[in-house]
Amino acid sequence: MPLPREVSQTGVAALSALAHPVSSSGADSVPDLQDLTRILYFSAGITKQRTYPGGEIYFRAAACTGALYEIELYVVTGDLSGLKAGVYHFNPAEVSLGLLRKGDFCGNLSKATAMEPAVTYAPTTIICTGTYWRNAWKYQARTYRHFGWDTGTLLANMLAVSAASGVPAEIVLGFVDAEVGRLLDLDTRHEVSLCLVPIGRRSEISRAPRELSALDLETIPLSQREVEYPAMLQIHEASSLKSKEEVAQWRGRQHVLPSTTATHDSIRLQPLPDEQQPKDTIEQVILRRGSTRTFDRTASITLAQLSTILDFATRGLPADLFESPGGQLNDLYLIVHSVNGLKPGAYFFRREQSALELLKEGQFRPEACHLGLEQELPGDACVDIFFLANLESILERYGNRGYRAVQLEAGAIGGRMYLAAYAQRLGASGLTFFDDDVVNFFSPLAKGKSAIFLLAIGRPLIRKPQQGT
Ligand SMILES: Cc1cc2nc3c(=O)[nH]c(=O)nc-3n(C[C@H](O)[C@H](O)[C@H](O)COP(=O)(O)O)c2cc1C
């Protein structure tokens, strides 16, 4: 079923869309086909196309490791204005929905989430899945981390566009994996469900679960031959929830308490005041976004710009990870190269105090370049933001599913940083890194933590056109 090509713009400023999610416990709000199309397109749609010597590359709305786009979106919906109840698969190439099951299967998701309220009252829910081989042919077993990161960046867009569309949306990781897999009839050696995003709210309770038959749809092989990486199947199995009791337990867990140690040498964030914030709409910013390929090493950004990025990206994700809004699993560490108003050096972001604590002063461009896998991007950027987390305490509190949660949260905050940077006409790029060297660089404070994610922010290098060519 083709989705409408012309969808009305929300007109909502990107920063405002990041800052003001619509509460899922508030008034009823049911998306129509226009809203759903906008949310799908600006999360996973094709936004640009480039010709390279080897052929065309189609880039999508959210950043993704290697531009391999292994995250698929499915829609499980009751009747909406313009869309009949069913289970659908989103096809970005055609901007269409492929019908997998006819009828209302929302009750099956309600059951799979042990009656999670946001899912139970949602008129429609988007499911994100990951297809191993699309990413693993290049990155091998590391793909499992990429599942979290790449779902996260996509979710940052999805939450912002839902907020701009006036509908609640929330990240739900608490579900019985096998039940969601059965609903989509996934071949779980190849493709697995990663998270649910209930969209909208309708006060009438959702329906009873329905019988599921196997779909047995034929699939086109991605390659003549695939390599299976057992570590990924094992970690997925070990972090799966098997029963509604396990789901209820997952939801009952407290979030990890933030560290609140007082600091001596810290600088408070100074975000742009409302009237100076850029007003470009969320749609304009998503269309403009694209990872910076070369940063201008001679350029700088201001403390106000950096503060705005940190502030808007870390206001708390609407997610079932936290009992109350505002929790965060990842800690942020920075290497500042050229930010007006900050001495160059390594910093720790004290989120509860909205302050940056100087850990060590100095110009660390060569070190940043090394930490970012010897790439030039982190050495040439104005600031590099490293995400580190105490995996041990997260796994203790959340069980093995905490591992999925911490990667996904990092991707979602990183995705928000991309949007907050591009809203201010700055550049950004996600990066891969040498895990242990990152932890050593930020130690002793980071001792015992694990490196989770890295984003470089700066000003893109604008090459002057060459004379006579
Ligand atoms: C988590 C993550 C890690 C990435 N790592 C690198 C990297 O190490 N080097 C690089 O040049 N680009 C990196 N990228 C950028 C991707 O290559 C880029 O997002 C992808 O090509 C899609 O292009 P776009 O972001 O311009 O839409 C990364 C992106 C993400 C989301």
The ligand as an SDF file (V2000), in Angstrom:
LIG
                    3D

 31 33  0  0  0  0  0  0  0  0999 V2000
   27.2480    4.7060   15.8040 C   0  0  0  0  0  0  0  0  0  0  0  0
   27.8910    5.2340   14.5630 C   0  0  0  0  0  0  0  0  0  0  0  0
   29.2320    5.0210   14.3500 C   0  0  0  0  0  0  0  0  0  0  0  0
   29.8390    5.5410   13.2120 C   0  0  0  0  0  0  0  0  0  0  0  0
   31.1990    5.3700   13.0390 N   0  0  0  0  0  0  0  0  0  0  0  0
   31.8240    5.9870   12.0120 C   0  0  0  0  0  0  0  0  0  0  0  0
   33.2410    5.9340   11.8770 C   0  0  0  0  0  0  0  0  0  0  0  0
   33.9220    5.2920   12.6750 O   0  0  0  0  0  0  0  0  0  0  0  0
   33.8110    6.5970   10.8370 N   0  0  0  0  0  0  0  0  0  0  0  0
   33.0630    7.3190    9.9400 C   0  0  0  0  0  0  0  0  0  0  0  0
   33.6430    7.9190    9.0390 O   0  0  0  0  0  0  0  0  0  0  0  0
   31.7060    7.3880   10.0420 N   0  0  0  0  0  0  0  0  0  0  0  0
   31.0760    6.7550   11.0530 C   0  0  0  0  0  0  0  0  0  0  0  0
   29.7020    6.8390   11.1800 N   0  0  0  0  0  0  0  0  0  0  0  0
   28.9150    7.6000   10.2060 C   0  0  0  0  0  0  0  0  0  0  0  0
   28.1910    6.6540    9.2270 C   0  0  0  0  0  0  0  0  0  0  0  0
   29.1030    6.1800    8.2840 O   0  0  0  0  0  0  0  0  0  0  0  0
   27.0280    7.4190    8.5680 C   0  0  0  0  0  0  0  0  0  0  0  0
   26.0580    7.6530    9.5370 O   0  0  0  0  0  0  0  0  0  0  0  0
   26.4310    6.6280    7.4120 C   0  0  0  0  0  0  0  0  0  0  0  0
   27.3200    6.5740    6.3330 O   0  0  0  0  0  0  0  0  0  0  0  0
   25.1380    7.2710    6.9520 C   0  0  0  0  0  0  0  0  0  0  0  0
   25.3700    8.5590    6.4800 O   0  0  0  0  0  0  0  0  0  0  0  0
   24.7010    9.8610    7.0830 P   0  0  0  0  0  0  0  0  0  0  0  0
   24.9330    9.8650    8.5680 O   0  0  0  0  0  0  0  0  0  0  0  0
   25.3800   10.9930    6.3890 O   0  0  0  0  0  0  0  0  0  0  0  0
   23.2390    9.8060    6.7900 O   0  0  0  0  0  0  0  0  0  0  0  0
   29.0710    6.2880   12.2860 C   0  0  0  0  0  0  0  0  0  0  0  0
   27.7050    6.4600   12.5070 C   0  0  0  0  0  0  0  0  0  0  0  0
   27.1010    5.9340   13.6230 C   0  0  0  0  0  0  0  0  0  0  0  0
   25.6420    6.1390   13.8330 C   0  0  0  0  0  0  0  0  0  0  0  0
  1  2  1  0
  2  3  1  0
  2 30  2  0
  3  4  2  0
  4  5  1  0
  4 28  1  0
  5  6  2  0
  6  7  1  0
  6 13  1  0
  7  8  2  0
  7  9  1  0
  9 10  1  0
 10 11  2  0
 10 12  1  0
 12 13  2  0
 13 14  1  0
 14 15  1  0
 14 28  1  0
 15 16  1  0
 16 17  1  0
 16 18  1  0
 18 19  1  0
 18 20  1  0
 20 21  1  0
 20 22  1  0
 22 23  1  0
 23 24  1  0
 24 25  2  0
 24 26  1  0
 24 27  1  0
 28 29  2  0
 29 30  1  0
 30 31  1  0
M  END
$$$$
